[in-house]
Amino acid sequence: MAKKKAVLNESKCDNSPFCPVVKVCPVKAATRAGGTGGFLGMFGGGGKVAIDAAKCTGCGVCVQYCPHGAVTMGKD
């Protein structure tokens, strides 16, 4: 049976520099990709939010914290 993993719907994600999904992921599977550093980089911002399926354990915490409903659980 396939394990469920977090899936990011990029069209719903606002890539906020204060993204709670990046902050709450216990295994750091949710990160920022392609950050430019600078002022927003000080707060973990400046890039697009991405979820590494290889690191994701399927806990679902990110789904609960995403204010835009951009993260769902899908099959690996």
PAVEXMAR-730401 format. One record per atom (N, C-alpha, C, CB): residue in three letters; x, y, z; residue number from 0; atom name; chain. Coordinates in steps of 0.05 Angstrom, whole numbers. Glycine has a CB too. Layout:
<site aa="Ala" c1="X" c2="Y" c3="Z" i="NUM" at="CA" ch="A"/>
...
//
This chain:
<site aa="Met" c1="17" c2="-24" c3="0" i="0" at="N" ch="A"/>
<site aa="Met" c1="0" c2="0" c3="0" i="0" at="CA" ch="A"/>
<site aa="Met" c1="18" c2="25" c3="0" i="0" at="C" ch="A"/>
<site aa="Met" c1="-19" c2="0" c3="25" i="0" at="CB" ch="A"/>
<site aa="Ala" c1="11" c2="44" c3="-16" i="1" at="N" ch="A"/>
<site aa="Ala" c1="27" c2="69" c3="-18" i="1" at="CA" ch="A"/>
<site aa="Ala" c1="22" c2="87" c3="6" i="1" at="C" ch="A"/>
<site aa="Ala" c1="19" c2="84" c3="-44" i="1" at="CB" ch="A"/>
<site aa="Lys" c1="43" c2="99" c3="15" i="2" at="N" ch="A"/>
<site aa="Lys" c1="42" c2="117" c3="38" i="2" at="CA" ch="A"/>
<site aa="Lys" c1="34" c2="145" c3="28" i="2" at="C" ch="A"/>
<site aa="Lys" c1="69" c2="117" c3="53" i="2" at="CB" ch="A"/>
<site aa="Lys" c1="18" c2="158" c3="44" i="3" at="N" ch="A"/>
<site aa="Lys" c1="10" c2="185" c3="36" i="3" at="CA" ch="A"/>
<site aa="Lys" c1="32" c2="205" c3="42" i="3" at="C" ch="A"/>
<site aa="Lys" c1="-16" c2="194" c3="51" i="3" at="CB" ch="A"/>
<site aa="Lys" c1="36" c2="224" c3="24" i="4" at="N" ch="A"/>
<site aa="Lys" c1="56" c2="245" c3="27" i="4" at="CA" ch="A"/>
<site aa="Lys" c1="43" c2="272" c3="22" i="4" at="C" ch="A"/>
<site aa="Lys" c1="79" c2="241" c3="7" i="4" at="CB" ch="A"/>
<site aa="Ala" c1="55" c2="293" c3="32" i="5" at="N" ch="A"/>
<site aa="Ala" c1="45" c2="320" c3="28" i="5" at="CA" ch="A"/>
<site aa="Ala" c1="50" c2="329" c3="-1" i="5" at="C" ch="A"/>
<site aa="Ala" c1="58" c2="340" c3="48" i="5" at="CB" ch="A"/>
<site aa="Val" c1="30" c2="342" c3="-12" i="6" at="N" ch="A"/>
<site aa="Val" c1="31" c2="352" c3="-40" i="6" at="CA" ch="A"/>
<site aa="Val" c1="24" c2="381" c3="-39" i="6" at="C" ch="A"/>
<site aa="Val" c1="13" c2="335" c3="-60" i="6" at="CB" ch="A"/>
<site aa="Leu" c1="40" c2="398" c3="-52" i="7" at="N" ch="A"/>
<site aa="Leu" c1="35" c2="426" c3="-53" i="7" at="CA" ch="A"/>
<site aa="Leu" c1="22" c2="435" c3="-79" i="7" at="C" ch="A"/>
<site aa="Leu" c1="62" c2="442" c3="-49" i="7" at="CB" ch="A"/>
<site aa="Asn" c1="0" c2="449" c3="-77" i="8" at="N" ch="A"/>
<site aa="Asn" c1="-14" c2="460" c3="-100" i="8" at="CA" ch="A"/>
<site aa="Asn" c1="-2" c2="488" c3="-104" i="8" at="C" ch="A"/>
<site aa="Asn" c1="-45" c2="460" c3="-97" i="8" at="CB" ch="A"/>
<site aa="Glu" c1="16" c2="492" c3="-122" i="9" at="N" ch="A"/>
<site aa="Glu" c1="30" c2="517" c3="-125" i="9" at="CA" ch="A"/>
<site aa="Glu" c1="12" c2="540" c3="-133" i="9" at="C" ch="A"/>
<site aa="Glu" c1="52" c2="514" c3="-146" i="9" at="CB" ch="A"/>
<site aa="Ser" c1="-11" c2="534" c3="-146" i="10" at="N" ch="A"/>
<site aa="Ser" c1="-29" c2="556" c3="-153" i="10" at="CA" ch="A"/>
<site aa="Ser" c1="-44" c2="568" c3="-129" i="10" at="C" ch="A"/>
<site aa="Ser" c1="-49" c2="546" c3="-174" i="10" at="CB" ch="A"/>
<site aa="Lys" c1="-45" c2="553" c3="-107" i="11" at="N" ch="A"/>
<site aa="Lys" c1="-58" c2="563" c3="-83" i="11" at="CA" ch="A"/>
<site aa="Lys" c1="-38" c2="575" c3="-63" i="11" at="C" ch="A"/>
<site aa="Lys" c1="-74" c2="540" c3="-70" i="11" at="CB" ch="A"/>
<site aa="Cys" c1="-13" c2="568" c3="-66" i="12" at="N" ch="A"/>
<site aa="Cys" c1="8" c2="577" c3="-47" i="12" at="CA" ch="A"/>
<site aa="Cys" c1="15" c2="606" c3="-53" i="12" at="C" ch="A"/>
<site aa="Cys" c1="33" c2="559" c3="-49" i="12" at="CB" ch="A"/>
<site aa="Asp" c1="17" c2="622" c3="-32" i="13" at="N" ch="A"/>
<site aa="Asp" c1="25" c2="650" c3="-36" i="13" at="CA" ch="A"/>
<site aa="Asp" c1="55" c2="655" c3="-31" i="13" at="C" ch="A"/>
<site aa="Asp" c1="9" c2="669" c3="-18" i="13" at="CB" ch="A"/>
<site aa="Asn" c1="69" c2="634" c3="-24" i="14" at="N" ch="A"/>
<site aa="Asn" c1="98" c2="635" c3="-19" i="14" at="CA" ch="A"/>
<site aa="Asn" c1="106" c2="657" c3="2" i="14" at="C" ch="A"/>
<site aa="Asn" c1="113" c2="640" c3="-45" i="14" at="CB" ch="A"/>
<site aa="Ser" c1="90" c2="659" c3="22" i="15" at="N" ch="A"/>
<site aa="Ser" c1="94" c2="679" c3="43" i="15" at="CA" ch="A"/>
<site aa="Ser" c1="121" c2="675" c3="56" i="15" at="C" ch="A"/>
<site aa="Ser" c1="72" c2="679" c3="63" i="15" at="CB" ch="A"/>
<site aa="Pro" c1="136" c2="696" c3="62" i="16" at="N" ch="A"/>
<site aa="Pro" c1="161" c2="693" c3="77" i="16" at="CA" ch="A"/>
<site aa="Pro" c1="157" c2="683" c3="105" i="16" at="C" ch="A"/>
<site aa="Pro" c1="176" c2="720" c3="77" i="16" at="CB" ch="A"/>
<site aa="Phe" c1="132" c2="683" c3="114" i="17" at="N" ch="A"/>
<site aa="Phe" c1="126" c2="673" c3="141" i="17" at="CA" ch="A"/>
<site aa="Phe" c1="110" c2="648" c3="140" i="17" at="C" ch="A"/>
<site aa="Phe" c1="110" c2="695" c3="157" i="17" at="CB" ch="A"/>
<site aa="Cys" c1="113" c2="632" c3="119" i="18" at="N" ch="A"/>
<site aa="Cys" c1="98" c2="608" c3="114" i="18" at="CA" ch="A"/>
<site aa="Cys" c1="98" c2="589" c3="138" i="18" at="C" ch="A"/>
<site aa="Cys" c1="108" c2="593" c3="89" i="18" at="CB" ch="A"/>
<site aa="Pro" c1="74" c2="583" c3="150" i="19" at="N" ch="A"/>
<site aa="Pro" c1="74" c2="565" c3="173" i="19" at="CA" ch="A"/>
<site aa="Pro" c1="80" c2="537" c3="166" i="19" at="C" ch="A"/>
<site aa="Pro" c1="47" c2="567" c3="185" i="19" at="CB" ch="A"/>
<site aa="Val" c1="76" c2="529" c3="141" i="20" at="N" ch="A"/>
<site aa="Val" c1="82" c2="501" c3="133" i="20" at="CA" ch="A"/>
<site aa="Val" c1="112" c2="496" c3="135" i="20" at="C" ch="A"/>
<site aa="Val" c1="73" c2="496" c3="104" i="20" at="CB" ch="A"/>
<site aa="Val" c1="129" c2="514" c3="127" i="21" at="N" ch="A"/>
<site aa="Val" c1="158" c2="512" c3="129" i="21" at="CA" ch="A"/>
<site aa="Val" c1="166" c2="511" c3="158" i="21" at="C" ch="A"/>
<site aa="Val" c1="172" c2="535" c3="114" i="21" at="CB" ch="A"/>
<site aa="Lys" c1="153" c2="526" c3="175" i="22" at="N" ch="A"/>
<site aa="Lys" c1="160" c2="528" c3="203" i="22" at="CA" ch="A"/>
<site aa="Lys" c1="152" c2="504" c3="219" i="22" at="C" ch="A"/>
<site aa="Lys" c1="148" c2="552" c3="215" i="22" at="CB" ch="A"/>
<site aa="Val" c1="129" c2="491" c3="212" i="23" at="N" ch="A"/>
<site aa="Val" c1="119" c2="469" c3="229" i="23" at="CA" ch="A"/>
<site aa="Val" c1="128" c2="441" c3="221" i="23" at="C" ch="A"/>
<site aa="Val" c1="90" c2="470" c3="230" i="23" at="CB" ch="A"/>
<site aa="Cys" c1="139" c2="438" c3="197" i="24" at="N" ch="A"/>
<site aa="Cys" c1="146" c2="411" c3="188" i="24" at="CA" ch="A"/>
<site aa="Cys" c1="167" c2="399" c3="207" i="24" at="C" ch="A"/>
<site aa="Cys" c1="156" c2="412" c3="159" i="24" at="CB" ch="A"/>
<site aa="Pro" c1="160" c2="377" c3="220" i="25" at="N" ch="A"/>
<site aa="Pro" c1="179" c2="365" c3="240" i="25" at="CA" ch="A"/>
<site aa="Pro" c1="204" c2="352" c3="227" i="25" at="C" ch="A"/>
<site aa="Pro" c1="165" c2="345" c3="256" i="25" at="CB" ch="A"/>
<site aa="Val" c1="203" c2="345" c3="202" i="26" at="N" ch="A"/>
<site aa="Val" c1="226" c2="333" c3="189" i="26" at="CA" ch="A"/>
<site aa="Val" c1="239" c2="351" c3="168" i="26" at="C" ch="A"/>
<site aa="Val" c1="218" c2="307" c3="176" i="26" at="CB" ch="A"/>
<site aa="Lys" c1="230" c2="376" c3="167" i="27" at="N" ch="A"/>
<site aa="Lys" c1="241" c2="396" c3="148" i="27" at="CA" ch="A"/>
<site aa="Lys" c1="238" c2="388" c3="119" i="27" at="C" ch="A"/>
<site aa="Lys" c1="270" c2="401" c3="154" i="27" at="CB" ch="A"/>
<site aa="Ala" c1="215" c2="374" c3="113" i="28" at="N" ch="A"/>
<site aa="Ala" c1="210" c2="367" c3="85" i="28" at="CA" ch="A"/>
<site aa="Ala" c1="200" c2="391" c3="69" i="28" at="C" ch="A"/>
<site aa="Ala" c1="189" c2="344" c3="83" i="28" at="CB" ch="A"/>
<site aa="Ala" c1="187" c2="410" c3="83" i="29" at="N" ch="A"/>
<site aa="Ala" c1="178" c2="435" c3="71" i="29" at="CA" ch="A"/>
<site aa="Ala" c1="200" c2="456" c3="73" i="29" at="C" ch="A"/>
<site aa="Ala" c1="151" c2="445" c3="83" i="29" at="CB" ch="A"/>
<site aa="Thr" c1="209" c2="466" c3="51" i="30" at="N" ch="A"/>
<site aa="Thr" c1="231" c2="485" c3="50" i="30" at="CA" ch="A"/>
<site aa="Thr" c1="225" c2="507" c3="30" i="30" at="C" ch="A"/>
<site aa="Thr" c1="258" c2="471" c3="45" i="30" at="CB" ch="A"/>
<site aa="Arg" c1="244" c2="525" c3="28" i="31" at="N" ch="A"/>
<site aa="Arg" c1="243" c2="546" c3="7" i="31" at="CA" ch="A"/>
<site aa="Arg" c1="264" c2="539" c3="-14" i="31" at="C" ch="A"/>
<site aa="Arg" c1="249" c2="574" c3="19" i="31" at="CB" ch="A"/>
<site aa="Ala" c1="255" c2="539" c3="-39" i="32" at="N" ch="A"/>
<site aa="Ala" c1="273" c2="533" c3="-61" i="32" at="CA" ch="A"/>
<site aa="Ala" c1="280" c2="558" c3="-76" i="32" at="C" ch="A"/>
<site aa="Ala" c1="261" c2="512" c3="-80" i="32" at="CB" ch="A"/>
<site aa="Gly" c1="305" c2="563" c3="-83" i="33" at="N" ch="A"/>
<site aa="Gly" c1="313" c2="585" c3="-99" i="33" at="CA" ch="A"/>
<site aa="Gly" c1="311" c2="612" c3="-85" i="33" at="C" ch="A"/>
<site aa="Gly" c1="296" c2="586" c3="-123" i="33" at="CB" ch="A"/>
<site aa="Gly" c1="316" c2="613" c3="-59" i="34" at="N" ch="A"/>
<site aa="Gly" c1="315" c2="638" c3="-45" i="34" at="CA" ch="A"/>
<site aa="Gly" c1="338" c2="656" c3="-54" i="34" at="C" ch="A"/>
<site aa="Gly" c1="318" c2="633" c3="-15" i="34" at="CB" ch="A"/>
<site aa="Thr" c1="332" c2="682" c3="-53" i="35" at="N" ch="A"/>
<site aa="Thr" c1="352" c2="701" c3="-62" i="35" at="CA" ch="A"/>
<site aa="Thr" c1="368" c2="714" c3="-38" i="35" at="C" ch="A"/>
<site aa="Thr" c1="339" c2="723" c3="-78" i="35" at="CB" ch="A"/>
<site aa="Gly" c1="361" c2="707" c3="-14" i="36" at="N" ch="A"/>
<site aa="Gly" c1="374" c2="718" c3="9" i="36" at="CA" ch="A"/>
<site aa="Gly" c1="364" c2="746" c3="14" i="36" at="C" ch="A"/>
<site aa="Gly" c1="405" c2="719" c3="4" i="36" at="CB" ch="A"/>
<site aa="Gly" c1="381" c2="764" c3="22" i="37" at="N" ch="A"/>
<site aa="Gly" c1="372" c2="792" c3="28" i="37" at="CA" ch="A"/>
<site aa="Gly" c1="355" c2="793" c3="52" i="37" at="C" ch="A"/>
<site aa="Gly" c1="358" c2="803" c3="4" i="37" at="CB" ch="A"/>
<site aa="Phe" c1="338" c2="814" c3="53" i="38" at="N" ch="A"/>
<site aa="Phe" c1="321" c2="819" c3="76" i="38" at="CA" ch="A"/>
<site aa="Phe" c1="302" c2="796" c3="82" i="38" at="C" ch="A"/>
<site aa="Phe" c1="305" c2="845" c3="72" i="38" at="CB" ch="A"/>
<site aa="Leu" c1="288" c2="786" c3="61" i="39" at="N" ch="A"/>
<site aa="Leu" c1="270" c2="764" c3="65" i="39" at="CA" ch="A"/>
<site aa="Leu" c1="284" c2="739" c3="73" i="39" at="C" ch="A"/>
<site aa="Leu" c1="253" c2="760" c3="40" i="39" at="CB" ch="A"/>
<site aa="Gly" c1="308" c2="735" c3="64" i="40" at="N" ch="A"/>
<site aa="Gly" c1="324" c2="712" c3="72" i="40" at="CA" ch="A"/>
<site aa="Gly" c1="329" c2="710" c3="102" i="40" at="C" ch="A"/>
<site aa="Gly" c1="350" c2="712" c3="57" i="40" at="CB" ch="A"/>
<site aa="Met" c1="329" c2="732" c3="115" i="41" at="N" ch="A"/>
<site aa="Met" c1="332" c2="733" c3="144" i="41" at="CA" ch="A"/>
<site aa="Met" c1="309" c2="719" c3="158" i="41" at="C" ch="A"/>
<site aa="Met" c1="335" c2="761" c3="155" i="41" at="CB" ch="A"/>
<site aa="Phe" c1="286" c2="718" c3="145" i="42" at="N" ch="A"/>
<site aa="Phe" c1="262" c2="706" c3="157" i="42" at="CA" ch="A"/>
<site aa="Phe" c1="255" c2="680" c3="144" i="42" at="C" ch="A"/>
<site aa="Phe" c1="239" c2="725" c3="155" i="42" at="CB" ch="A"/>
<site aa="Gly" c1="273" c2="669" c3="128" i="43" at="N" ch="A"/>
<site aa="Gly" c1="268" c2="644" c3="115" i="43" at="CA" ch="A"/>
<site aa="Gly" c1="252" c2="647" c3="89" i="43" at="C" ch="A"/>
<site aa="Gly" c1="253" c2="625" c3="133" i="43" at="CB" ch="A"/>
<site aa="Gly" c1="250" c2="672" c3="79" i="44" at="N" ch="A"/>
<site aa="Gly" c1="234" c2="678" c3="56" i="44" at="CA" ch="A"/>
<site aa="Gly" c1="252" c2="681" c3="31" i="44" at="C" ch="A"/>
<site aa="Gly" c1="218" c2="702" c3="60" i="44" at="CB" ch="A"/>
<site aa="Gly" c1="239" c2="692" c3="10" i="45" at="N" ch="A"/>
<site aa="Gly" c1="254" c2="698" c3="-14" i="45" at="CA" ch="A"/>
<site aa="Gly" c1="254" c2="677" c3="-35" i="45" at="C" ch="A"/>
<site aa="Gly" c1="281" c2="705" c3="-7" i="45" at="CB" ch="A"/>
<site aa="Gly" c1="241" c2="654" c3="-30" i="46" at="N" ch="A"/>
<site aa="Gly" c1="240" c2="633" c3="-50" i="46" at="CA" ch="A"/>
<site aa="Gly" c1="213" c2="620" c3="-50" i="46" at="C" ch="A"/>
<site aa="Gly" c1="262" c2="613" c3="-45" i="46" at="CB" ch="A"/>
<site aa="Lys" c1="209" c2="601" c3="-67" i="47" at="N" ch="A"/>
<site aa="Lys" c1="184" c2="586" c3="-69" i="47" at="CA" ch="A"/>
<site aa="Lys" c1="184" c2="563" c3="-49" i="47" at="C" ch="A"/>
<site aa="Lys" c1="180" c2="575" c3="-97" i="47" at="CB" ch="A"/>
<site aa="Val" c1="161" c2="558" c3="-38" i="48" at="N" ch="A"/>
<site aa="Val" c1="157" c2="536" c3="-19" i="48" at="CA" ch="A"/>
<site aa="Val" c1="158" c2="510" c3="-35" i="48" at="C" ch="A"/>
<site aa="Val" c1="131" c2="539" c3="-3" i="48" at="CB" ch="A"/>
<site aa="Ala" c1="171" c2="490" c3="-25" i="49" at="N" ch="A"/>
<site aa="Ala" c1="173" c2="464" c3="-38" i="49" at="CA" ch="A"/>
<site aa="Ala" c1="171" c2="442" c3="-17" i="49" at="C" ch="A"/>
<site aa="Ala" c1="199" c2="461" c3="-55" i="49" at="CB" ch="A"/>
<site aa="Ile" c1="160" c2="419" c3="-25" i="50" at="N" ch="A"/>
<site aa="Ile" c1="159" c2="397" c3="-6" i="50" at="CA" ch="A"/>
<site aa="Ile" c1="175" c2="373" c3="-18" i="50" at="C" ch="A"/>
<site aa="Ile" c1="129" c2="388" c3="0" i="50" at="CB" ch="A"/>
<site aa="Asp" c1="194" c2="364" c3="-3" i="51" at="N" ch="A"/>
<site aa="Asp" c1="211" c2="341" c3="-12" i="51" at="CA" ch="A"/>
<site aa="Asp" c1="197" c2="315" c3="-4" i="51" at="C" ch="A"/>
<site aa="Asp" c1="240" c2="343" c3="1" i="51" at="CB" ch="A"/>
<site aa="Ala" c1="185" c2="301" c3="-23" i="52" at="N" ch="A"/>
<site aa="Ala" c1="170" c2="277" c3="-18" i="52" at="CA" ch="A"/>
<site aa="Ala" c1="188" c2="255" c3="-5" i="52" at="C" ch="A"/>
<site aa="Ala" c1="158" c2="266" c3="-44" i="52" at="CB" ch="A"/>
<site aa="Ala" c1="214" c2="256" c3="-11" i="53" at="N" ch="A"/>
<site aa="Ala" c1="232" c2="236" c3="0" i="53" at="CA" ch="A"/>
<site aa="Ala" c1="235" c2="239" c3="30" i="53" at="C" ch="A"/>
<site aa="Ala" c1="259" c2="237" c3="-14" i="53" at="CB" ch="A"/>
<site aa="Lys" c1="233" c2="264" c3="40" i="54" at="N" ch="A"/>
<site aa="Lys" c1="235" c2="270" c3="68" i="54" at="CA" ch="A"/>
<site aa="Lys" c1="209" c2="268" c3="83" i="54" at="C" ch="A"/>
<site aa="Lys" c1="247" c2="297" c3="73" i="54" at="CB" ch="A"/>
<site aa="Cys" c1="187" c2="272" c3="69" i="55" at="N" ch="A"/>
<site aa="Cys" c1="160" c2="273" c3="81" i="55" at="CA" ch="A"/>
<site aa="Cys" c1="153" c2="246" c3="94" i="55" at="C" ch="A"/>
<site aa="Cys" c1="139" c2="281" c3="60" i="55" at="CB" ch="A"/>
<site aa="Thr" c1="143" c2="247" c3="119" i="56" at="N" ch="A"/>
<site aa="Thr" c1="135" c2="223" c3="133" i="56" at="CA" ch="A"/>
<site aa="Thr" c1="105" c2="219" c3="132" i="56" at="C" ch="A"/>
<site aa="Thr" c1="145" c2="224" c3="162" i="56" at="CB" ch="A"/>
<site aa="Gly" c1="90" c2="238" c3="121" i="57" at="N" ch="A"/>
<site aa="Gly" c1="61" c2="236" c3="119" i="57" at="CA" ch="A"/>
<site aa="Gly" c1="47" c2="242" c3="145" i="57" at="C" ch="A"/>
<site aa="Gly" c1="54" c2="209" c3="111" i="57" at="CB" ch="A"/>
<site aa="Cys" c1="58" c2="258" c3="163" i="58" at="N" ch="A"/>
<site aa="Cys" c1="46" c2="264" c3="188" i="58" at="CA" ch="A"/>
<site aa="Cys" c1="21" c2="282" c3="186" i="58" at="C" ch="A"/>
<site aa="Cys" c1="66" c2="278" c3="207" i="58" at="CB" ch="A"/>
<site aa="Gly" c1="20" c2="299" c3="165" i="59" at="N" ch="A"/>
<site aa="Gly" c1="-3" c2="315" c3="160" i="59" at="CA" ch="A"/>
<site aa="Gly" c1="-4" c2="342" c3="175" i="59" at="C" ch="A"/>
<site aa="Gly" c1="-27" c2="301" c3="166" i="59" at="CB" ch="A"/>
<site aa="Val" c1="16" c2="348" c3="190" i="60" at="N" ch="A"/>
<site aa="Val" c1="17" c2="373" c3="205" i="60" at="CA" ch="A"/>
<site aa="Val" c1="15" c2="397" c3="186" i="60" at="C" ch="A"/>
<site aa="Val" c1="42" c2="375" c3="222" i="60" at="CB" ch="A"/>
<site aa="Cys" c1="28" c2="396" c3="164" i="61" at="N" ch="A"/>
<site aa="Cys" c1="29" c2="418" c3="145" i="61" at="CA" ch="A"/>
<site aa="Cys" c1="1" c2="424" c3="134" i="61" at="C" ch="A"/>
<site aa="Cys" c1="47" c2="412" c3="122" i="61" at="CB" ch="A"/>
<site aa="Val" c1="-15" c2="403" c3="130" i="62" at="N" ch="A"/>
<site aa="Val" c1="-42" c2="407" c3="119" i="62" at="CA" ch="A"/>
<site aa="Val" c1="-59" c2="423" c3="139" i="62" at="C" ch="A"/>
<site aa="Val" c1="-56" c2="379" c3="115" i="62" at="CB" ch="A"/>
<site aa="Gln" c1="-55" c2="418" c3="165" i="63" at="N" ch="A"/>
<site aa="Gln" c1="-70" c2="433" c3="185" i="63" at="CA" ch="A"/>
<site aa="Gln" c1="-62" c2="462" c3="187" i="63" at="C" ch="A"/>
<site aa="Gln" c1="-66" c2="419" c3="212" i="63" at="CB" ch="A"/>
<site aa="Tyr" c1="-37" c2="468" c3="182" i="64" at="N" ch="A"/>
<site aa="Tyr" c1="-27" c2="495" c3="185" i="64" at="CA" ch="A"/>
<site aa="Tyr" c1="-28" c2="513" c3="160" i="64" at="C" ch="A"/>
<site aa="Tyr" c1="1" c2="494" c3="195" i="64" at="CB" ch="A"/>
<site aa="Cys" c1="-31" c2="502" c3="137" i="65" at="N" ch="A"/>
<site aa="Cys" c1="-31" c2="518" c3="113" i="65" at="CA" ch="A"/>
<site aa="Cys" c1="-57" c2="535" c3="112" i="65" at="C" ch="A"/>
<site aa="Cys" c1="-29" c2="500" c3="87" i="65" at="CB" ch="A"/>
<site aa="Pro" c1="-54" c2="562" c3="113" i="66" at="N" ch="A"/>
<site aa="Pro" c1="-78" c2="579" c3="114" i="66" at="CA" ch="A"/>
<site aa="Pro" c1="-93" c2="581" c3="87" i="66" at="C" ch="A"/>
<site aa="Pro" c1="-70" c2="606" c3="122" i="66" at="CB" ch="A"/>
<site aa="His" c1="-80" c2="572" c3="65" i="67" at="N" ch="A"/>
<site aa="His" c1="-92" c2="574" c3="39" i="67" at="CA" ch="A"/>
<site aa="His" c1="-102" c2="547" c3="28" i="67" at="C" ch="A"/>
<site aa="His" c1="-72" c2="586" c3="20" i="67" at="CB" ch="A"/>
<site aa="Gly" c1="-99" c2="526" c3="43" i="68" at="N" ch="A"/>
<site aa="Gly" c1="-107" c2="499" c3="34" i="68" at="CA" ch="A"/>
<site aa="Gly" c1="-91" c2="490" c3="10" i="68" at="C" ch="A"/>
<site aa="Gly" c1="-136" c2="500" c3="27" i="68" at="CB" ch="A"/>
<site aa="Ala" c1="-66" c2="499" c3="9" i="69" at="N" ch="A"/>
<site aa="Ala" c1="-48" c2="492" c3="-14" i="69" at="CA" ch="A"/>
<site aa="Ala" c1="-35" c2="465" c3="-10" i="69" at="C" ch="A"/>
<site aa="Ala" c1="-28" c2="513" c3="-17" i="69" at="CB" ch="A"/>
<site aa="Val" c1="-35" c2="454" c3="14" i="70" at="N" ch="A"/>
<site aa="Val" c1="-23" c2="428" c3="19" i="70" at="CA" ch="A"/>
<site aa="Val" c1="-44" c2="407" c3="25" i="70" at="C" ch="A"/>
<site aa="Val" c1="-3" c2="430" c3="43" i="70" at="CB" ch="A"/>
<site aa="Thr" c1="-42" c2="385" c3="11" i="71" at="N" ch="A"/>
<site aa="Thr" c1="-60" c2="362" c3="15" i="71" at="CA" ch="A"/>
<site aa="Thr" c1="-43" c2="337" c3="18" i="71" at="C" ch="A"/>
<site aa="Thr" c1="-81" c2="360" c3="-9" i="71" at="CB" ch="A"/>
<site aa="Met" c1="-56" c2="316" c3="25" i="72" at="N" ch="A"/>
<site aa="Met" c1="-42" c2="290" c3="27" i="72" at="CA" ch="A"/>
<site aa="Met" c1="-49" c2="273" c3="2" i="72" at="C" ch="A"/>
<site aa="Met" c1="-50" c2="275" c3="53" i="72" at="CB" ch="A"/>
<site aa="Gly" c1="-28" c2="265" c3="-12" i="73" at="N" ch="A"/>
<site aa="Gly" c1="-31" c2="248" c3="-36" i="73" at="CA" ch="A"/>
<site aa="Gly" c1="-15" c2="223" c3="-34" i="73" at="C" ch="A"/>
<site aa="Gly" c1="-23" c2="264" c3="-61" i="73" at="CB" ch="A"/>
<site aa="Lys" c1="-19" c2="205" c3="-52" i="74" at="N" ch="A"/>
<site aa="Lys" c1="-4" c2="180" c3="-51" i="74" at="CA" ch="A"/>
<site aa="Lys" c1="23" c2="184" c3="-63" i="74" at="C" ch="A"/>
<site aa="Lys" c1="-19" c2="158" c3="-66" i="74" at="CB" ch="A"/>
<site aa="Asp" c1="43" c2="170" c3="-51" i="75" at="N" ch="A"/>
<site aa="Asp" c1="71" c2="171" c3="-59" i="75" at="CA" ch="A"/>
<site aa="Asp" c1="73" c2="158" c3="-87" i="75" at="C" ch="A"/>
<site aa="Asp" c1="89" c2="156" c3="-39" i="75" at="CB" ch="A"/>
//
